[in-house]
């Protein structure tokens, strides 16, 4: 039925099939012609060829189509009962000078999904599958218009039936050439491909998911905004001057955009200087290097008839409004801005946008007033949409620029008044937001729960002058709120030593949940973004902060943190997002460590190609034959998810030959010998197959194969690092703070637990005992000074690895990672200090707490009659925020706490020892945190493992099939206890006096 209607739209029987109550689709009334004035790429004799003009893909309110007589409402619209017709649409068009032969019927394409405004339709070049073509606005494809009767094919584009149409420039980025150049060639289209009608005024933004665009963005991520701002006027210049092909040097592009002020528009000389084919561009008839009348803007008055620029102006629509009378505005809406000097035929051609014989033939097919009116409506509607989006983009850029300027000015004010603010009454707003990139947040399971692991931030109320507002990414029940009120009230009982002295501190802290936490379920937004779109919560915050000194502490820096701080008009104690993105990557961390002069593992950073990876790894393996395992780390990933490892030496077939050659030549001659070059070639030849077979990603669910991991590794960039060649390796994390005044403070230190593998942290022991505190403090101060020189501000953490070198027998410490933001370990350390009323001294790696009740009695007996020593004793803790057990969801928190209490699992405020749970949410209830506090590390580890075993036995079913890491944590602690016992025995044999001191 649909096809019959398209062949004979005036047949009333065919029309009756579409007259449904809920169907508003109307077909235009098209007059029959003896021959279709359409020029196709293949012409033929077919007098029955139907008109290619079908129903448009969408209807504009300002562009009505001719209606049937029975459907046309009568009224005061016009004397004839029809709707008003623009004066320009009534202008008669002359017959074309040469009547073309009738073209065969148009081949209606398959239905395509219409790309939403702001997206990019990406297709592969048919000649090269490695080249990704990003089409320009005229190549955007509209979909079909669906009605209750079915899908009606959309209107064919003039591109599909015109063979002599001038090509417009477009961006093409080859994945193999992104590091050197970017091409802008003309669009090539298969001659027999018929495409639907395109909106000539719509502007399409770059598709952020395109691999080529992602690669270019990662290469220049620190100046990507400036790069986009530079490419837009460059593209406009090429369009205006009809340049068919331009090749851009991406290195010069990065250099120009970094030197150019964001407030300045690039000049023509700047644009031409980055083109590799600048002479060819300038030699173009309307080239960008030539002046003259061709440089006028699109839609300007009196363009040269028939020029390439005038054709582009007509095809792209009007880009600037036309002031003047009503008739002039109506003419502008129809594509007419001013009378065209010349003959009458030229004026008529120009009024219809006709500048070439091909366009004259097309215009002859739009001879009816209704079709002209429809075309005018499409142009004006598209222009309004485009200008609205352009205004929104401009407003967004201006807002972000304003947020950054206000952030800098408030940071200066905070630095000038920091000494007064930190000692006076103040409010701290904690937003534990994970502001990673979108592609990273998409792969974080339970993002809201992961953002709520830092409930220990509430313990800032330990300072009597501090009130805390904690922004929670989850809606907490009344039961959980009461739990934290009681937990924080323990501090008064700890100080007095009496469990009855519980305090009510509800007026000292508030937990607020943004109302938009469930509004964007599929967007994976960070907490700062969700808060930005929660006006009621922001309004409440403004009321709580009124008239008080306050500042904001975020998580992983994000642009929306600046927007929230600007909305609340408070300073942000943190780094600028661009600085954080540059310094917190794996490659950026190595650059920071190199500038600080601290030792790092042998490795190579900023790797973006397969050839670079193979060459760097071959060189590293040959220079460090004692290293068994090599690590591959993706730049932007977190928590070990983007890490893979491979034991290269054990699988390298040429390794025995290399060792023999190295021993024969000796260490002095080997580095300059020809055999070394041959060894490098052999390693390079073996590596591709070796890596494909033996690389093991840490997150095998996300990266099941080496190729899958390698694709992400090369797209985002990454580093290759050596894993310590020792049987005993300790991973340490140190938390630091760069205050607004520039003062550097060490806040906490801990040694990581690895329940789920050696490359993924599952907990920590606080404080660390593996490295000399003086050496660790000196390394941290060097890294802190290097970070401060880069503009880092606020909280950050540094990861180290310590091991005993197998050849020298001496301990070595390498700096391995840098994370800008508030860490989970720091939140647990704050809770530890709060519950023990202690003092963390990172310079000596000791946590001192006041004596408990039993310790006080013991000290009083021993020192009776003498002056007692300072009433304090050391404490240590084992803490984890990553405990998971699927059976936790089957038991309520109140029942779990009662069960633990029955087994002696709890906290004693008198002795300042015991176990405390950190509860995150009460909906899924599959994860929790736990911290166990005691006097010695071995005893605390035993208590922690016992607690896990009891909880597992109480909540697990006999045939449990779910996921848990309790057993892995217990096995890891058992291995640590074995090493601890072995070290204690060795210490007693070698240095008995130190062992006795440890016992005391």
N, C-alpha and C positions, 0 to 999 in steps of 0.2 A: 504493500500500500504506500509506504513512504517513497519508494522509487517511482511509482506511478505519479504521485503528486509532484515530484521533482521534474518529471518529464512533461507533465501538463498541469501547471499550477492553476490555470483558469477553469478547469473542469469542475463543475459544482458537485458532481458525484464524488470526485476525489477529495474535494474540500470537506464534504460532509463527514468523512471519516475522522477528521481532526476536531470536530466541534464537540468538545466535552466540557462539562461544567467547570472543571478545575484546571482546564488547560488554557493558558493565556497565550499560546504560541499562534502567531499569524504569519502567513506567507505573503511576501510582497507581490503586488500586481505588476507583472512584467509584460511589456508589449512584445508580441512576436515580431521577429525580424527575418528578412529573407536569408541573411547570412550573418553568422555570429561574428561581430567585429573583434575577434580575439586572435592574437598571433601566438601560436604555440611553437614549441621547438620542433614538433613534427606536424606539418600541415597535411591536410588531406581533404578529399571531397566527401562531405557528409552533410547533405542539406537538412537532415533531421537531428543534428547535434544540439543537445539542450544547452541552455545558457548556464554558464558556470556560477552565476550569482545565486546563491542559496541563502537560507536564513543565517544571520550573523550568529556568532558564538554567544553573544549576550546582548541584551537590549538596554539602551540608555534611556533615562527618563526624558532627556532633552532631545531625543531623536526618534519620533514615532514613525512607524511603518504604515504604508497604506493599508486600510482595513477593508473588509468586505462591506458591501452596502448594508446587509442585514445586521452587521455587527457595529456599524458606525453610529455613535450617539449623536443625536441632533441637539443643537443648542446654539449658544452665542459664541461658539469658537470662531466661526467664519461664516460669511454669507452662504457658502455652499454646504455647510454642515461639516466640512473637513476641518482638521486642525491647521493652524497657521503654518505657512510655508515661508522659509527665509527668502528674501528678494534674490539673493545670489543663486539660490537653487532653481529659480525660474528662468535663468539665463539659458538660451538655446545654444546648443553646440553644433558646429558645422560638421558636415559629413567629411570623413577622412579623404585626403586627396587620392588614395589608392585603396580600392576595396580589396581586402585580403580574402583568400579562400576560406571556406568554412573549416573550422578545426574539429577534430574528433572530440567526442564527449570527454569531459575531464575525468581523470582517474581519481576517485575519492580515496584518500589515504585511510590507513587504519586509524582507529580512534586513539588519540593521545591525551594524556592528562595535561590539562592546562597548568603551566607553572604559575605558582602564586607570585604575586608581585614581591620583588625582593629576592627571588631565587634565580638560579641559572640553569638552563637546560644544557646538559653536557653530552656531547656525542663524540665518538671516536672518528678520526679521519679514516675514510675507507682505504687509503693507500698505506697508512702507517698506524698500526694499533698502539704504538708507543706514544703517539702524539694526541693530546687531549685538546679538542677544539672548544673554545668557550664562545658561543655565538653571541652576536650583538643583538640589539633590540629587534631588528627586522627579521632575525632568524628565530625569534621566540615563537613557539608553536601553540596555537590555540587548540583546545579540545572540542569535542562535539557537544551540541546542545541537546540535553535529554529532556524529553517530555513524557507524559503518561503513555504515549503511544509508542515510545521507543526512542532511539538515538537518531538524530538528524545530522548528517555530516556537516561539518563546519565549512565556512566559505573558503574557497581556494584562494591562495595568495597570488598576487601578481608576480611573485618571484617564480612560481611554477609554470607560468605561461609566457613569460617574457624572456627572450634569449639574449637581448642586447642590453639588459639592465646593467648599469655600472656597479661594480662590486664596491662594497663598503669595507673599511678596515676593521679587523677583529683581532682579539688577543689569542695567540696560540702559544702554549708553553710546553716544550718538550721535556720529558722527565730526565733525559740524559744531558740536557743543555741548560738546566736551570741555574747552575752555578756561574755560567758565563754570559748568557744572553737570553733575551725574550723576544720572540717574533710576533709581528703583527701583519700577517699576510691577508690577502683578500679571501673572501668566502668562495669555495668551490662546491658546487652542488651537482649531483648526477642529473643529467638532462631529462631523464624520464620520471623524476620524482616530483609528484604534485603535492604541494604543501598547502595547508589551509591558510586562510587570510590572517595576516599578522597585524597586530596593533602597531602602527608606525610611531606612536608617541611614547610607548611604555619604555621605561628604563629598567634594565635588569642588573642587580648587584651580583658580585662574584659569589659563586657557590662555595661556601666554606668547607664542604666535604670533598671537593675535588682533590685528588692526590697531588696534582701538580701545584695547585694553589697552596695546599698544606705544606708542601716541601719548601716553596718559596717563602711562605710565611714563617716557617721555622728557621730558615736561613737568616732572615732579617726580622725576627719577632720583636726586637727591642725598638725598632723604628717602623713597624708595620703601618701604624696610623699615618705617619708622614708619607710612606710609600703610596698608600691608597690616595691620599690627598694630592700627590704628584701625578699619578696616572690618570686621574679624571680629567684635568685640563689638557694633558697630553693627548688623550683620546679625542677630546673635543677639537683640538687643533688639527689632528689628522683627518677627522671627518670634514671639517670646514674647508680643507684644502684638497680634498679628494685624493689623498695619498693612498695608493693601493697596497704598499708593503713598507713596513718599517721594522728594523731589527734593533732591539734595545739591549745594551750591555748592562746586566743586572749589577755588576760591581760598581760601575759608574752611577747607576741608579741609587744604590745604597749610599754611596759617597755623597751624592748631591742632596738626597733627602736628609742625611744626617747633618749636613752643613746648612741646610735651608731652614730659616725660622718658620715655625708652624703658622705664624700670622701672615706670612708673605705668600703671594701667588707666584708660581714659577714663570719666568719669562720665556720668550720664544727661544732665546739663545740657550737657556738651561735645558729646554726640551731637546733641542737639536744636538746639544753636546753629548747626550747619552746615547745617541743613535749610531750604530756601527755603519749603516749605509746612509750617512748624512748627505754625501753628494747626490745619490740617487733620489733622495727625498727633495732636495732643493731643485733638481732638474725636472721634477714633475710639472706638467703644464700649470697646475694650480698649486704648486709646491709650497710647503710651509716656509721655505726660505725666501719666497718671493713676496713682494708687497703688491700694492695695487688694489683694485676694486674687489678682488676675490676674497679679500680678508674680511668682508662684512659679516655680521652675525646672521644666523638663520632667521628667516622671517622678516629681514630688513626690507625697506622699500626699494623698489626698482632694481632687483638683481638682474644680471645680464641674461637675456633669453637664451635658453638652451645650454647654459654653462653647467658643468658638473656640480658646482656648489648649489646652483638653483634647483637642480634635480634632487639633491640630497635634502635641501630645505623643504621641498614639496613632499618628499617621501617621509621625512621624519616629523612633519607637522610643524605647527607654529610653536616657538619656544619663548616668545615674549608677547605680553598682551598688547592690544592695539588701542591706543587712546583715540578718542574722536566721538563722532556722533553715533546715534543708534544704528544707523544704516552701515556705518563703517565697522561697528562691532559685529553686526550680523554678517558682514562680508568676511571679517576676520574669522568668525566661527566656522564659516564655510571654506576657509583656506584662502581668502582674499584679504589683503591688507591695504592695498592702494592701487589705483589704476596703473596700468602698465603702458608706458608710452610706446607708440608704434601703430601699426595698422590694426584694423578691427579684428582681423583673424588672430594676430598676436595677442590682443587683449583677451579674446575669448579663450585662446589656448592657455594663457597665463592664469586666467580666473579659474580654470578647471585643474590647474597644476600641470598642464601639458607643456613639455619642453622638448619632446623628441617624437618622431613618427610612431615609435612603439607606444609611448604614453598617449598619443592621440588615438590610436586604435583602442587602447584600454578605456579612454574617456568616452568613446563612442558607445561602449557597453553600459555606461552610467548616465544615460541620457534622460531617464525619467526623473521628475522632480523628487519623487519619494526616495529613490536611491541616492541622489545627491544629498538630500536632507539626512538620510541615514548615515552617509559617509561623514558629513559635517558633525553629526552627533558623536560618532565614534572618535573623531579627532579631538573634539572639545572635551569629551569625557576622559579620554586618555591623558590629555594635557593636564586636566585638573588633578587626576590621580598622581601623575608624575610630579607636578609642582608641590602637591601636598606631602609626598614622601621626601622630596628634596628639602622642604622646610623642616620636616621632622628630623632628617639627618643633620641638618645644620644646627637645629636646636639641641640635639643630643651632643654634637661635638662641642658646642658652646658650653653646655652644662658640665661636661666632663672637664673642660678646660677651667671652668670656674671652680669646680670641686678641687682640682689640683692646686690652683692658686690659693684657695682658702685653707687647704691642708698645710701648705708651706707657711702661710702667715700665722696660722694658729700654732704650728710647731715652734716657730720662733718665740711666740708669746709664752708657750709652755716652758721652753728652755730658760727664758728670762725670769720666770716666776717659780721654777721647779723647787728650789730650796724652801720657799715658803709653802708651796702647795703640799709637798710630801710630809710636812710636819703639822699641817692644820687639818681642820675638818674637811673631808672631801668624799666624793662618791666616785666609785670605779664601775664602769659599765663593761661587763665581760660578754663578748660575742664570740663563742668558740666556732667560728666559721672556717670551713675547709674551702678556701678560695682557689682551688686548683682549676686548671683548664677544663672546659666542658668534656673533652674526650677522656679525661682522667676520672672526673666525677661519675661519668656513665658506667664505669667499671668498678666503682666502690659499692660493695654490697651493703644494704641498710645504711645509706648515707646519713640519714637523720640520727641513727644510733651512734655512728662513728663520730658525729659532731657533738654528741652529748657525753663523751668519755671523760670530760674534764670538769666534773662536778666539784673537784677539789679547789677550783677557783673561788668558791664561796668562803674558803678559809682565810681570805684576805681580811675578814672582820677580826682576825687576831689583833690587829691594830685598832685600838679603841677609837681612833679618829676616822676610821674607814667604814663606809656603808657600801654594800655591793648590790648591784642590779645584774642579775644573770639572765641572759636571753637564751631560752631553752628551745631547741628545735622540735621538741615533742610535747604533747599535752600531758602533764603529769597529773595523776590522780591525787585525791586528798590524802590517801594512805602514804604515798611517796613524799608529799610535802610535809606531813607530820614526822616521817622518818628522818628527814634532813633537819627538821627543827630540833628533834631530840639529839641527833648526832652532833650538831653544832653546839647544843646546850651542854654537852659533856665537858667542854673546856673549863667551865666554872668548877665542876666536880674534880677535874684533874688538878687544878690549882689548889683546891682546898683539901684534897685527898678523901673527901666524903662523897659517896654516890648520891646522897640526898640533896646535895647543893646543885641541882640542875637549874639552868637558867633558860629563860624564854627570850630568844633573840629574834623574834619575827619582825621586829621593827628595824633590825640592822641589815637584813638582806631581803631581797624580793626576787622571785623567779617569774619571769614574764614569758609567755608563749605568743609569737606573732599569729594573728588571725589568718594569715595566708599560707599556713604550713600545708594545707590540703588543697590549695587552689591550683597548684602546678605539679600534679603527680608525675607527669612524663618528662618534665624539663630538667630534672636533676639539678635544681638550683641550690647554691650554697646559702647558708643561713643569713649572710649579709644581704643577699638579693631578696630573700623572702621578707626580711624585715623592711627593706626599702619599699615593698609593695604592701605594707601593713600600716595604713594610716592611723588606725585607732591605737595601735601599740606605740607608734611614734608620738602621737598626741599625749598618751599617758606618760611616756618618758619625759616629754617636755615639761609636763606638770610636776613630775618628781624632781627634776633637775633645776627648777626655777630658783634663782637666787643662791645657788650653791656652786662651789668649785668642783669640777668634774672633768674626767677624761675617759677615753674609751680604749680598751685593750681588745684587739681582734685576735684572729687565728692566723691562718695562712692568708697573706695580704691579697685583697681583691679590690677592683675599682669601686664596687658598690659599698665598701666600707667607707670610702671617702664621701660618697653620696649620703650615707646615713650620718656620718659625723657632721657634714655640712648642714643637714636637716636639723640635727639636734644642737648645732652651733657649739660643739665641744671639740677639743683637740684629740688627735689619735696618736697613741703611743705605739708607733709601728713604722715600718718602712714604706716608702712609696712602692706601689705595685710593680712598676717597671723595674725598679732596682731589685726588688725581691725576685722577680722572674729571671733576671739576668744572673743573680748571684747564687740562687738556691738550686739551680740545675746541677747535674753531676759534672758537666764540663766547667760550669761557672765555679763550682766548689774547688776544682783543681786549680783554676786560675787564682782564686783567693789564697789557697794554701801556698802556691808558688810565690806569690807576692809577699806572703808572710814569712817565708823561709822555713816552714816546718816540713818534716819528712813526710813523704807520701809513697804509696805503693808504686812500683814500676808500672807504667801504663801510658795511654794516649787518649786524648779527649777530642771533642768536636769531630766525630766521625760521621759522615753523611753518605758515603758511597761504598759499594761492595769492594771495589778495587782498593780504596783507602783502608778498609777494614783488614783485608788480606795482607796488604803490605805492612801495616802497622803491627799486626799480630805476628807475622813472620819475623820481623825485626826484633820484637820483644821476646819471642821464644828463643831466638838465637842468642840474644844478649843475656838471658836469664834461664839457662838450662836447668838450674836447680829448682825452679818454680814448677810445681806439678799442675796446679789448677789455675785457670784464668777465668775472670769474671767479665760478663758483658752487661752493662747497666744502661738502661734507657734514660735519657736526660731528665724527663719530666715526671717519671713515675715515682710512686711512694711505697713505703712499707715492704720493699722487696718484690713487689708485683712485677716490675720491669727488669728483673735480674735473671740471668742465665749463667751457667758455669759449664766448663769443659776441662777434663783432665787431658791436656794436649800431649804432654810428653809420654804418658803411658800408652798412647795410641799412635805415636809417630813412628813410622817404619824406619825412617832414616836416622833416628836418634842414636843407635849404636855407632853408625858410621861417623856421625858428627863428633861424638865423644872421642873416638879413636883419632880422628884428624886433629882435634883440639889438643889432645895429649902429645901427639907427634910434633906439632908446630910450637907448642909452648904458649903461654899467655901473652908474651911480647910480640911474637910473630903472627899469631893467629888473627889478630884484628886487622892486619894488612895483607893477609894471604889470599890467593885466588881460591883456595879451598873454602874459605868462608863465604865468598860470593856464590860458589856452587852449592853450598849448604843452604843459603838463603833461597836459591831457586828451587831446590828440592822441597823445602818446607812449604813454599808458596804453591807448589803443585799438589801437595798432599792435603793442604788445609781445606779446600772446598768439600771434598768427600768426607773428610774426618769430622768437620763441624756438622754436616748434615746427619751423620750417624750418631754422634756422641754428645752433642750439646743437650743439656737438661734445663729447661726453664723452671724457675721456682714455682710460678703459677701455671701448672700444666692445663688447668681448665681453660684459661684464657689463651695460652700459647701451646697448643698441642704438638706443634711441629717447629723445627728450626726456621723454616721459610716464613711461617706466620710471625715468629718473633723477629726475624730479620727485617721483615717489611716495616714493622713498627719501629725497630731500632734505627733504620736508615731514614725513615720519614721524620722522626722527632730528633734524631741525633743521639749520640751516646758516647760512652767511654769504655776502654778495655783496661782492666786492672788485674794485678797479680794477687792471688790469695796467699796468705802466709804459709810458708813451707815448714810447719811445725805441728806437732801433735796436740799441743795445748795453746789455744788461742782465746783471748779475752776481748770482748767488744764492750767499749765504754761509751757513755753519753754524758756530756757536761752541758748544763744549761747556764746561759749568761744573759746579762741585761746591759744594754748600752743606754744609759739615762739621757734625757734631753740635754743635759749639760756636757755630755761626752764621757762621763765617768763610767768605767767598766766594772761590773760586779759579777762574781761567780755565785750562782744561786744553789745549784745542786749537782751531784755527780752520782752515777750508778753504773753497775755492770749488768749487761743484758743477759736474759734467759732466752734459750732457743728451743722451745718445745716442739716447733714444727719445722725444724731444719736449721742448719748453721747460718743461713742468710736471711732469716726472718725473726724479728724480736717478738717475744710473747710476754715479757715481764722484765723486772729489774730488781737488783739488790742494792739497797741504799744504806750508807754511802759505798763507793767503790773501794776495794782493798787490793787491787792487782798492780797498780802503778804507783810509783813514788809521787806523793801529792805535790811536792815542789816542782818536779819535772812536768807534771800535768798542768799545773797552774801556769808555768812559764809558756808552754805551748798555747794554752787558751788565751793568754794575754796577747801573744803575737797575732793569733787569728782575729781576736777582737779589734786590735788596732787596724789590721788590714780591712776588716769589714767597715769600721768607722770611716776609713778613707774613701770607701765606695759609697757612702751615704746611708749605710744600714743604721736603723734606729729601733730600739725596743728589744723584745725577747728573741733569742735564737739559741740553737743547740748545735754542738759539734760532736761528731762520732769519731772515735779512735779505735784502733785495733792494736793490742799488745801481745807479743809472743817472744819466745826465746829462740834466737837464731841457732840452727843446728850446727853451724860451723864454728861460730865464735863463742856460743854459749852465753851470750849477753842478751839482755832484754832490749827489744826494739819496739818503738811506738810509731805508728803511722796515722796520719789524719786521713779519714776516708770519706766523710760526708758533712754537709752543712745544710741545716734546715732553718729557715727564717720563720719564726712564729712561736707560739706558746705550745710546749710539748706535753704529751701525756705524762711523762716522767715528772715534769715540774709540778703538774697538778697533784700527783700522788705524793710528792715530797712536801707540798704545802699541807696536805692532810696529815702526813706523818708529824710534821713540826707542830701542827695545831693540837693533835691528840696527846702528844708528849710534853707540850709546853717547853720544847727544847730549842736548841740553837744549832744550826747547820754551819759548820766551818769547813768550806771546801779547800782552804789552804792546807789543812791537816787531815781532811777526809774523816772527820769525827762529828757525830751527832751527840751532843751533850744534853741530857735531860735531868731535871731535879730528881733526887732520890725518892724511891717509893717507900711505902710504910715499913716493909721488912728491911729494906736497905738502911733506912734511918735508924732503926733499932740496932742493927748490926754495927753500924758506925758508932753509935753511942756507947756500946759495950766495949769496943776495941779502943776507943779514944777517951775513956772515962778519966776525968781529972786533967785532961789536956784540951787545948783548943781544937775543935773539930775542923777537918778540911772543908773545902768548898762543897756544899751539898749537891753534887751532880754525879751522874754516871753515864757511861756511853750506851747508846742504843743503836740498833740497826733494824732493817726491815726488808721483807720480801714482798713485792707488790706486783700486781698484774691487772691490766684493764682489758685483757683479751681472752677471758675465760668463757668458753662456749659449751653448752650442753643442751641438747634438744629436749630432754626430760624436764628442764626447769619450767617449761610452759605448763606442765601438768600440776604444779604446786604453787600455791599463793605465797607471796613474800612473807606474810605473817606466820604461816605454817612452817616455812623454811627457817625463819629465825628461831621459832620455838624448838624445832628439831635440833638446830645447831646448839642452842642453849642447853638442851638435855644432854648433849655429848660433850659439854664443856667448851664449846667454841664461842668465844665472846671476848669482850674487852673489859679489863679491870682498871678503872680510873685511879685506884689507889697505887697500884704497882706500875701503872703506865705501860702495860704490856697486854698483848692479846691480839684478837682478830677483829677487823671491821670490814663490812661489805659496802661496796659502792654500787647502788642500783640505778639503772639507766632509764628503764621504761617498764610499764606493767601491762602491755598489750600482748606482744609476742613472748617476752620473758625467756629468751634463749641465751642471754649473755649477762654477765655481771663482772664486777671488779672486786678484788680482795687484797687487803694489806694486812700482813702479820708482823707484829712488833715484838722484839725481845732484846736480850742483852748480848748474845753472841750469834754469829752468822750460822754456825752449824745447827744450833738449837732452833733458830728461826726457820731454816730450811726444812728441818724435820717436822716442825709444827705445820708449816704450809702444806707439805705433802700429805700429812695426816688429815688435815682438813679437807683436802680434795678427795681423798679416799673415802672418808665418812659421807660426804655429800653425795658422791657418786653411788655409794651403796644404798643410800636412803631414797634417792629419787629415780634410780634406774630400774627398769623392768628386766626380768630374766632374759628375754629375747629382744633386747633393745637393738634397733637397726639405725637409729639416728646418728647425728654428727656430734662429736665431742672432742675436745683437746685436753681433757682432764688426765687421761692415761699418759699422753705424751709429756705433759708437764711433770707428772710424777716420775717418769723414766729419766727426764732431763735432770731433775733434782737428785735422783739417786746417783747419776753419773757425776754430778758436781760433788756430792757428799763423798764418793769414793776418791776423787781427786783431793778433796780437802783432808780426808783422813790420811792419805798417802803423803801429802805435803807436811802434815803435822808430825808424822813419824820421822820423816827426813829431817825436819827442823830440830826435833829433839835429839837426833843423832849428831847433827853438825853443830848446832848452837843451843846447848841446853838452857843457857840463861835466858835467851829470848823466848823459848817455849814456856819457861816458868813464868815469865812476865805476862805472856798471853793468858796463862791459866788464871793468874791473879786478876 
